[in-house]
């Protein structure tokens, strides 16, 4: 069983305004990733490679990539790149419809910025009515993982027994390092029952801190999506570190972050490389799909016992501590708190790289989705 627990559906209708596609692709995808492995592509060619319109394209990617299942993670950039043609709820609904059209092969999380009105109510509907399997968060769009706006989403994820997967490394679009592991510490401490997946395992710069959390918090997991761009010796060295410090790879999952990397490192190549790594068949089977399916239940997440159905204007989901009240959440835009009071600047808890290179490891500092 091979499950890609971290993939995306990019469409010109989703996430970004039309005029934002080319500069984003040129700076982040073509410039950072493809050229680093000697691949030269025009912006237009990259866009053609990334933009997928038909569900059958994903089925072909599953077959060509040696996969059994694919988990899609909708991205809500909170209009960071301009207002997209398709609003966030509609984007998610289309993901849910795609998953329903290909049962057993394609699954989807629900992606939303917690600052959007009724975010938790929409999340509830997505899981209980649309069949979506978890929550995707993207803090670089302008919030911290422990912001109050996130808390109802976490409570509901616990109640519904579905995981939350968050971006988990540096991102060029932000200068505040919202996704540093230190910013997730309050989350795992306040919500110990939350199944939290830290995507990209901290990347190059925050890996050590991510491994510490992997060791110390039972329901903290990581995926290695996007790591295929790195040499095998680097990847297995980091996996060895996890085994040494944590004891096993039982909370580490396979992912691709595709279609981003597919033009440079096809998914089948990434899968075959993992299968050749010097670990037991049981360890590799768990990494490639067993963890995602059985422990975190990314693809088979069961909806918890819901005791109070949502009504108009708010939703109540029963918990041991009482109902989770879901109403319009206050929106914070441009760093201002509700009520218009400016926030103090949030210092980066980790020193940013000035030239894009981790000199200690001698590797490029990748920026993943």
QUIZI-V762081 format. One line per field, one symbol per residue. ss: DSSP state (A for helix, B for strand, O for the rest). phi: phi as a letter, one per 20 degrees, with the letter a starting at -180 (. if undefined). burial: # if it has 24 or more other ideal C-beta (glycine too) atoms within 12 Angstrom, else .. A space follows every 10 residues. Layout:
BEGIN
ss=???
phi=???
burial=???
END
This chain:
BEGIN
ss=OOBBBBBOOB OOOOOOOAAA AAAAAAAAAA AAAAAAAOOO OOAAAAAAAA BOOOAAAAAA AAAAOOOOBB BBOOOOOOOO OOOOOOOAAA AAAAAAAAAA AOOOOBBBOB BOOOOOOOAA AAAAAAAAOO OOOBBBBOAA AOOOOOOAAA AAAAAAAAAA OOBBBBOOOO OOOOOOOOOO OAAAAAAAAA OOOOOBBBAA AAOOOOAAAA AAAAAAOOOB BBBOOOAAAO OAAAAAAAAA AAAAAAOOOO OBBOOOOBOO OOOOOOAAAA AAAAAOOOOO AAAAAAAAAA AAAAAOOOOO OOOOOOOOOO OOOOBBBOOO OOOBBBOOOO OOOOOBOOOO OBOOOOOOOO OOOOOOBBOO OOBBOOOOO
phi=.ddeebbcde cfeemcfgfe fffffffeef feefffdndd cfgfffgffe fcddffffff ffffemddbc decfddelmg dnfffdffff gfffffffff fcfnddcbed dbffffglgf fffgffffde nfdrcddcgg fpcegeggfe ffffgffffe lcedddgbaf bffcddlgeg ggfegfffff cfefeddefm lnmfedggff fgfgfecged ccddfnfffe fgffffffff ffffedoadf cccebdmfeg egfecgggff fffffefecf gfffffffaf ffeeeelfdc fefffeecff dfnbcddfcf eofeedcfef edcmnefgnn efeffefffc ffeedmceff emcfefcde
burial=########## ######...# ##.##..### ####.#.... #....##.## ##..#.###. ##..###### ########.# #..#.#.##. ######.##. .#..###### ######.### ########.# ########## ########## ########## ########## ####.##### #####.##.. #.######## ########## #####.#.## ########## ...###.##. ###..#..## ########## ########## #.##..#... ..######## ###.###### #.##.#...# ....###.#. ..####..#. ##........ .........# ..#....#.. ..#######
END
